[in-house]
Amino acid sequence: MKILHLNFSDNKGGASRAAVRLHESLLNNSIDSNFFCLFSKIKKKNFKIISPKNYKLQINLIKYYFGKLLGKF
């Protein structure tokens, strides 16, 4: 199973912190989890920052891969 978390940041607000805890818990249980956000203070494996400079390109890539994933169902 592959999990992708999309969030605005990794440390602002309760939802962000809960998403980070969920992501880390999944990694600790050997589940393929990735965390994408616009603003990050955490520098760990599987945390990826969507650069504000080219976020439209990155969002389009995410949409493309979601489309491929959803097409399998």
Residue frames relative to the residue before (quaternion, step in Angstrom):
aa qw qx qy qz dx dy dz
M 1.0000 0.0000 0.0000 0.0000 0.00 0.00 0.00
K 0.1578 -0.7654 0.6178 0.0877 3.56 -1.05 0.82
I 0.1343 -0.7875 0.6007 0.0317 3.54 -0.92 1.02
L 0.0583 -0.7719 0.6326 0.0247 3.57 -1.04 0.85
H 0.1535 -0.7666 0.6206 0.0607 3.55 -0.77 1.11
L 0.0883 -0.7726 0.6278 0.0357 3.58 -0.88 0.96
N 0.1359 0.7983 -0.5702 0.1384 3.56 -0.70 1.06
F 0.6145 -0.5578 0.4176 0.3699 3.55 -1.26 0.43
S 0.7872 -0.0664 0.0676 0.6094 3.57 0.92 -0.93
D 0.4736 -0.6744 0.4839 0.2944 3.54 -1.29 0.05
N 0.8009 0.2828 -0.1496 0.5061 3.59 1.20 -0.05
K 0.6248 0.5310 -0.3588 0.4460 3.63 1.18 0.04
G 0.8267 0.1623 -0.1536 0.5164 3.54 -0.56 1.17
G 0.6469 -0.5630 0.3723 0.3550 3.51 -1.27 0.50
A 0.6370 0.5381 -0.3368 0.4373 3.58 0.99 -0.77
S 0.6373 0.5238 -0.3260 0.4617 3.59 1.02 -0.78
R 0.6776 0.4836 -0.2930 0.4703 3.56 0.89 -0.92
A 0.6366 0.5173 -0.3292 0.4676 3.59 1.03 -0.74
A 0.6420 0.5186 -0.3213 0.4645 3.60 0.99 -0.81
V 0.6371 0.5148 -0.3230 0.4739 3.60 1.02 -0.78
R 0.6587 0.4993 -0.3148 0.4666 3.60 0.92 -0.86
L 0.6373 0.5171 -0.3205 0.4729 3.58 0.99 -0.81
H 0.6447 0.5256 -0.3080 0.4618 3.58 0.93 -0.93
E 0.6903 0.4752 -0.2837 0.4660 3.59 0.84 -0.96
S 0.6276 0.5315 -0.3304 0.4630 3.58 1.05 -0.72
L 0.6431 0.5136 -0.3181 0.4706 3.58 0.99 -0.81
L 0.6466 0.5086 -0.3210 0.4693 3.59 0.96 -0.83
N 0.6554 0.5188 -0.3088 0.4538 3.59 0.99 -0.83
N 0.7101 0.4004 -0.2428 0.5259 3.58 1.24 -0.45
S 0.5384 -0.6827 0.3563 0.3421 3.57 1.26 0.61
I 0.4362 0.6457 -0.4932 0.3868 3.57 1.02 0.84
D 0.4698 -0.6891 0.4835 0.2658 3.56 -0.91 0.97
S 0.1254 0.7982 -0.5671 0.1601 3.57 -0.24 1.33
N 0.0591 -0.7783 0.6247 0.0235 3.57 -1.05 0.83
F 0.2036 -0.7731 0.5955 0.0795 3.55 -1.13 0.76
F 0.0559 -0.7890 0.6118 -0.0047 3.58 -0.65 1.16
C 0.1258 0.7825 -0.6043 0.0815 3.58 -0.97 0.84
L 0.5647 -0.6015 0.4471 0.3456 3.56 -1.29 0.34
F 0.8009 0.1399 -0.0403 0.5809 3.58 0.96 -0.88
S 0.0147 0.8283 -0.5551 0.0748 3.55 -0.68 1.11
K 0.1548 -0.7496 0.6338 0.1117 3.52 -1.19 0.70
I 0.6195 0.5272 -0.3310 0.4783 3.57 1.31 -0.18
K 0.1025 -0.7837 0.6115 0.0380 3.55 -0.83 1.00
K 0.3120 0.7368 -0.5341 0.2729 3.55 0.12 1.31
K 0.6772 -0.4609 0.3846 0.4255 3.51 -1.36 0.19
N 0.8383 0.1907 -0.1843 0.4764 3.53 -1.11 0.82
F 0.5585 0.5025 -0.4312 0.4997 3.61 1.20 0.49
K 0.0106 -0.8139 0.5799 -0.0351 3.56 -0.59 1.12
I 0.2923 -0.7526 0.5690 0.1564 3.52 -0.94 0.94
I 0.2945 -0.7186 0.6043 0.1780 3.55 -0.88 1.00
S 0.3647 -0.7714 0.4831 0.1963 3.55 -0.36 1.24
P 0.4678 -0.6816 0.4803 0.2930 3.61 -0.82 0.93
K 0.5908 0.5956 -0.3685 0.4004 3.61 1.15 -0.53
N 0.8208 0.1021 -0.0342 0.5609 3.58 0.93 -0.83
Y 0.1904 0.8288 -0.5088 0.1341 3.56 1.07 0.70
K 0.5892 0.5770 -0.3847 0.4147 3.63 1.07 -0.59
L 0.6386 0.5076 -0.3213 0.4809 3.58 0.98 -0.79
Q 0.6834 0.4882 -0.2920 0.4575 3.57 0.87 -0.93
I 0.6294 0.5152 -0.3325 0.4775 3.60 1.03 -0.75
N 0.6450 0.5137 -0.3231 0.4644 3.61 0.99 -0.79
L 0.6258 0.5197 -0.3380 0.4734 3.59 1.06 -0.68
I 0.6385 0.5138 -0.3232 0.4731 3.59 0.98 -0.82
K 0.6424 0.5159 -0.3194 0.4681 3.59 0.96 -0.86
Y 0.6342 0.5378 -0.3251 0.4503 3.56 0.97 -0.85
Y 0.7082 0.4553 -0.2704 0.4670 3.58 0.81 -0.99
F 0.6057 0.5260 -0.3547 0.4802 3.60 1.10 -0.61
G 0.6351 0.5332 -0.3229 0.4562 3.56 1.00 -0.81
K 0.6528 0.4938 -0.3085 0.4845 3.58 1.01 -0.82
L 0.6544 0.5151 -0.3122 0.4570 3.57 0.95 -0.86
L 0.7025 0.4634 -0.2724 0.4664 3.57 0.85 -0.95
G 0.5976 0.5754 -0.3556 0.4305 3.57 1.16 -0.47
K 0.6080 0.5724 -0.3435 0.4298 3.59 1.24 -0.41
F 0.6498 0.5463 -0.3237 0.4177 3.60 1.15 -0.39
